[in-house]
């Protein structure tokens, strides 16, 4: 086996092509264009729009900031401050998660002889192989791929534990920013649900009160938009929770390539608790905060205890992901 890998490395050393992958400290390279900027701009516009409608048409009337004390409704005021605190905390966590997911590098293959073509490679450094028995390689980056690593044509880089490329944050979802992306989904869902549930009372009151038609329409728009988005996010969040509990990424789920034996068990399934820590980090009290990413380097993954599973096999031509 060692001679096979030595011969493979010698053949690779004769391929003189430019390298496109970088180290972990270099950001992914892709062209900034209107098509790339439009999804995150749309997302931020939608968030700011719903927040503005909720703040000016729901929160401010409840807070009664300009109401004389003699006419101040204390019960309404307390309800307004509760809604204000919860909604602003959720919105702040949503935005922090968005920017951390967008600005955090998902993780590139480090520069070193262990992954570079042209040098002898330890055949035991990875478990995933092609059907031919060769190590998975990237023809663009001229490197061997670590387990669960895939090449993204948009970012022009091999991403560690790649889940997918998300146009809404203009970044790949990989080992280092998966937690922030997951929290972005959770806080977006909670924010939409909270706004939809609390603003419905103001919408119903608007049907009985005298107010401009435009204001009534905007209240209904706030409720309907947050409800529709919240419903979609519930489905999306449930899908990613299922993937996390099974120890899968989106790519692994869609292609069924790293599912072993009967196709029902993932090689990387460590049990529910350890699967959660692999995404949210080792400290449970920090799971719901956009800090404390998971431990490890994204290059090697622990084996499940008490289970002996064959290494997953990929197609001879490993797919590239966008």
N, C-alpha and C positions, 0 to 999 in steps of 0.2 A: 504493500500500500504506500509506503514511504517513497519507493522508487517511482510509482505512478504519479504522485504529487510533485516529485522533483522534475520528472519529464514534462509534466503539465506546466510547471513554473518556467522551465527553460524555453518552452514554446511561446509562452506569453511574453518573455523578455524580448523576443524578436519583433513584437508588434509595437512599432513606434508611432503612436497616435497621441494627440494632445489630451491632457487630463482636464476634466471639467469639474470634478468634485473637489471640495475644499475640506479643511479641518473644522472642528467644532466651533472655533472662534470666528469663522467666516459666515456671513449670512448667505442664504440662498440667492442665486442670481436669476432674475427674470425681468423682462421688460415691463416698465410701467406704462400702461396704456389706459384709455378710457374703459375698455372692456374689463381690465383688472381692477380699476378703482371704483367702478360702478356698484358692484355688490356690497363692499363695506360702506360706501357712501349711502347707499339705499338703506342698509341696516341702521346706521347711525341716524339717518333722517327719520326713519320710522320710530326709533326709540325716543328721539327728541320730540317728535310730533305727539306721540301718545302721552309722554310725560307733561308736555305743555298743556294739552287739553285737560288732563287730570288735575294738574296743579291750579290752573286759572279758573276752571269751570266747576271743580269739585272741592278742592282743598280750601281755597281762599274764601268761598262763601261759608264753609263750615267754621273756619277760624274767626270770621267776623272781626278782622283786625281794625276796621274803621267804624265799628258799631259802638255807640255810647254804652257805658256800663249799665245804665238803667234798662236798656233794651237787649243786653247781652244774654244769649241762651247758653247757660253753663253746660248743659248736657250736650248740646250740639258742639260747643267748643272743645269739650273733652274728647268727643268722638273725632273731631277734626285733627286734634293733635296726635291721637293714636294713629290715624290714617297717615298723617304726615310723617311721623317717625318711621313707621314700618315701610312705607313706600320709598322714602329717601334712602334708607339703609339698603333695601333690595336693589334700588337703582344704582347706588354707589358700588355695590358688590358686582353687579352686572357689568358696569363699565370697567372696573378694575380687571375682572376676568377677561373681558374682551381685549383690552390692550395688552394684558400679559400673554394671552393666547396668540395675539397677532404679532407681538414684538419679540417673543421668546423663540430662539432658534430651536427647531424640533429635534436636532441632533444629526450630525454628519459622521461618516466613518472617519476616524482619526487617521492622520498620516503616520505610517509605520510599516515596517517590513512584514508584519503579520497579515496585512491586507493588500500590499502592493504586488502587482505582477512582477515576475522576474526573479523572485527569491523563493527559497524553499519554505513551504508552509506546513505547519503542524496539522495533520489531517484530523485531529481531534478538537480543533479550535471551534468548529461549527458542527451542528448536527444535521442541518438541512442540506440535502444534496439533490442534484439532478438525477433523472432516471439512469443516466450513464454512469453515475457514481462520482462525477466530478463536482467540485465545489461550485456553488452559484457565483457568477461573476457579472460585472457590469461592463458592457462593451463601450459605454460612453465615458465612464469615470476610470476605466482600467484598474479596477480593484476587485477583490473578492468581497462578496456580500456577507456580512454577519447574519445570524439567524433573525428572521422577521424584518429584514431590511429590504427596501424596494427603491427603485429609481423613479423620481418624479420628473416628467418632461417639462413641467411648468417651472419648477424651482431649479431644474437642471442639476440635481444632486441626488445622491443616495441617502434616504432618510431612515434613521434607526427606528425600529418598531413602528413602521409607517402605518397609520390608520387610513388616512385618505388626504387628498388635497382639498381644503375648504376655501372656495372663492369668497365666502362671506367675511372671512378675516384675512384674506389674501396671504395665506400661509399654509404650509403642510401641517397636519396633525401627526406628531411623532412622540418619541419617548419623553422628551423634555417639556412639552407643552400640552400633553394629553389631559392632564388634570385641569388646567385652566380652561380648555375647551369644554370639558365635561361640566365644570362649574358655570360656564357661560350658558350652557343649555339649561341647567337647573335654575339659575337665578332669572333667566329670561322667562321660563315657565312660571315660576313663583310670582314674578312681577306682574305678568299678564293676568294670572289667576287672581291675585289680590286686587288689582285695578278693576277687573271685570266684576268681581263680587261686590266691591265697595261702591262702585259708581252706579250700580243698578238702582240704588235707592234714589240718587239724584236724578236719574233718567225718569223714574216713575213720578217723582215730584214735579218734574218739568212739564209733564202732561196735564197737571192740574193748576200750574201757576202761569201767570202772564209773563212771557219773556219773548224776545225776538226769535223768529223761526230759525235764524242762522245759529243761535246759541243752542237751541234744542237739537238741531241737526248735528252740531259738533259733539254734543254730549252722546248722542246715539252713535256717532262715528267712533268715539273713544271706546264705548262699550263693545260695539261689534268688532272693531279691529283687535282689541285686546282679547276678546273671547275666541275669535278665529285663530289668532296666533297662539294663544294658550292651548287650544285643542290640538293644533299641529305639533306644538312642542311637547305635549304629553306623549304623543305617539313616538316622536323622535327620541325623547328621553328614555322611554320604556325600551326601545330598541337598543340603545347604548348601554343601559343597565343590564340587559340580557347578555350582550357581548362581554361586558366586564365580568359578570358572574361566571361565564363560561371560559374566561381566559382567552378571548378572541379579539382580533382587530377586525375592522370592517372589511379589509382586503381578504383576510383569512376566511371570514364568513361567506363573502360573495363567491370566492373562487373555490372554496372547499379543498384547498391545496395542503394546508397544514393540519387537516383533520386526519387522525390515524385510525388504524384498525377498522372498527365497524362504521366510522364516520360520525359517531355520536359523541366522541370524547376528544377534546383538544389536547395536544401534547403539552400545552402550557397551562392547563387547568390545574391550579394548585389548591383548589377548595375555595369556597366563597370568601372567607376572611382574607386569605393571602392574595386572592385575585383583586380584592378591593384595595389592599395596601399597595399592590403593584401599580395602581393608577393614582390613588389619592395620597400615598405616602405612609410611613410607618406609624405616625402618631394620630390616633382617632380623633383627638380633640382639635386637630387642625385640618381635618378632612374637608370641612365646608368653607375653609378660608383659602384665598388664592395665594398661599405660601406653602413651603415645605413640600417640594416635589418628591416623587418616589425615589428610593435609594437605588443605587446601581449605576452602570455606565451605558446600558442599552445595547451592549455587545454580546453579553452572555446571560442566559436565563436559567434559573434553578430548575432541577428536575422534580416532578411530583414525588412525594414520599410514598413508598410502598407500591409503586407502579413501575412496570418495565414496558416502555413503549418504543416502538421502532421509530427511527428518524423519518420525518415526512419527506416525501419525494416530490419534486417539482417537474414540470414539463421540460423537455430538452431546451426549449427557448423560453426562458423565464419572462413572464409578461412585465411590461413597463406600465407604471401607473400615473394617472393625471388626476 
